[in-house]
């Protein structure tokens, strides 16, 4: 299956579950989400095309671009090396479930975005979000059965919600906005750089955290 050169727009899931191997999107100016394209191994894309589903091309091993060298679309972190082989880069490197599998949960320093649910229901003891991350999508700190420590070193305005982590002992966060922890019954210590402005659900910031003994505010003068 090939995409005709005359195609400039691709609608939601129009390509999903097809046998595409090496699609050429050179003339496409708009594309909606298209999933289940694990058969794709090579892709040609305009640098200005925003293709949100590109991060899920788990078997991609070659990317070509037209119109420049910096791709607007977010790419998975493992794709950075693939891009560099073609002299390309991306504006956004997003950490995905596949990246988690490849790096055992260690987020590379060039990553600036954590995808949704990456750390949910996975076997990891320590989660560390480096300072260069500017966005964390929903569900990353929910239902983490074995995590004992979560450290978020980004000082960007990132809302943090931690739920149902039965072995969690300690949280470190440098965010200044929404911060909530609930149903983490072994949590004993929380360290915050500043006092967050408001809790995510506008309720109790530490709900059902019965063993919480210590809250440290490193810079209490700034809120």
N, C-alpha and C positions, 0 to 999 in steps of 0.2 A: 504494500500500500504506500502510495506517495501522495503528498499534498500538492495540488496544482499551484503553479506560480501565480495564478490569478486570485488566489485566496488571500484576503487581507484581514478578515475577522474570523475568529473561531469561538463558537459559543460553548457554554457550560457542558462538559463531558462529551463533546462531539467526538473526541479522539479516544475517550476512555475505553479500556478493554479491547483495543485494536491491536493489530500485529505490527505496528510501526517499529522500525529498527533504527533508522537514521533520518528522522524528519528534518526537512529544510523549511524553516520559518522566516526566511530572509525578507519576504514581502508582507509579513503579518504585522499589523499595527495595533491590534487589540486581540487579546486571548483571555478567556475566563478559565476558571479552574478545570483541569482535566486530570483525572487520577487513574491509577492502575495501569501505568505505562512502564512496567518493569522490563519490558522487552527492548526499550530504547537504549542503545549503546553509544550513539553519537548524535549530536544536535548542532544545527546551525541556527543562530538567533540574532536579530538586530540588537545592538547594545541598548537602544532606548525602549525596547519592549519589556513591559513588566509582566512576568509570568510566574505567578505565585506557586504553581505546582512544580516548578523546576526542582525544588528542594527534595522532592520525593522520587526523583529518577535514580533509584538506588544502584542501577547497573551501568550508569553512564561512565564512559572512559575517554570520551573526547568531546570538546566543545569548540565550535568555531563561531566567530561573530562578524557582523558587518556593520560598518559605520563608526568604528572606534575601537577602543581597547578596554573600556570600563563598562561592565554590564550593569544595567539598572536592576535587573531581577535579583532577588535574594538567592543565594546558593548555599547548599549544605557545606559545612566546613571541610569535609573530605574532598570536595570539588576544587578547593583552592589549588592544589597541585596540578589538577587537570587543566585548570585555566592557565596557570603559569606555563605549562608546556606549549600553549598557543600564544603566549605573550599577552594574556588577558588578566583582568582582575574584576572584582565585584564591589559594589558599594556596601553590600550587606552579606556577612558570613553568619549563617544561622545554624545553631547546634541542634541536630535532629536525633531521633532514636538510633539511626544507623551510626552517626558519629559517636553516640554513647557506646555502642557495641565495639567500635573500632578503637576507642581510647580508654575504655573501662571507666568512663565517667569523668575523665580529666578534660576540662574545657580549655582549648588552645587560646593563647593570649590574643590572637588576631580576631577571635570571635566577638561579635557585638550584639548578638540576638540569640536568646534561648527559645526554641520552638515549644509548642504546647505539649504538656504531659511527658516530657522527656524522662523525668526522674520518677514518674508515677509508677508504682508497683514494680520497681526493679530492685535488684540485690546490690545495694550500695550502703556503705557505713558513713562516709563523709561526703558531703556536697559542698564544693567551694565555687562560688561565682566570682570571677576576677573583676577588677575595677573597670576594665574596658567595656563590659557588657552594659548596653543602654536600654535593653528591653528584655523582659521575661514574660512569656505568654502564660496563659492560665494553666492551672493543674499541675505545676511542676513539683509542688511540695505537699501533694495530697496522697495519702495512702502509701507512704514509703515505709515498708514493714521493718527494715533493718537499719535505717539511718539513725545515727547517734549525734551527729553534729551537722548543722547547716551554717555556713559562713557566706554572707553576701557582702562583698567589698565594693560594689558599685555605689556611688553616691548620687546617682541619677534619681529622678522622681519615679521610682518603680513601686507599684503596689505589691505587697507581699502577703500571701495567705498560706498558712501552714496548718494542715488538718490531718488528723488520724495517723500520726506517726508514733506508734506505741513505744518505741525504744529511744526516742529523741531525748537527749540530755541537755544540749546546749545550742543556742542560736546566737549568732553575731550578725548584725545588720547595720549598714551605714546609710540606708535610705531615709529620707526625711518625710515621707508621706505615709499612706495607708499601710498599716501593719497589724495583722491579726494572727493569733495562734489559738487553735481549739483542739480539744480531744488529744492532747499530748500529755498523758498522765505521768510520765517519768521526767518531764522537763524540769530542770532545777535552776538553770541560769540563762539569762538573756542579756546581751550587751548591745547597746544602741549608741551610735555616734551622737545623734540628736534625739530629742523627743519628737516622735511622729506627730503630724498635724491632727489626724483623726483616724479611727479604725475603719476598716474596709466596709463593714456592715453597720457602722454607727452604733455598735453595741459594745459588749465587753471585749477588750483586746486580748485577754487571756482567759478563754472559756474552757472549763473542765481541764485545767492544768493544776491539779491539786498539790503537786510537789514543788511548784515554783517557789524558790527561796530567795533568789537574788536577781535584781534588775539593776544593771549598771548603765548610767548615761555618761558617756565620755566627755561631752561638751554640753552641759545643761543650760548654758547661757544662750545658745542658739536654737531656735525653734522654727 
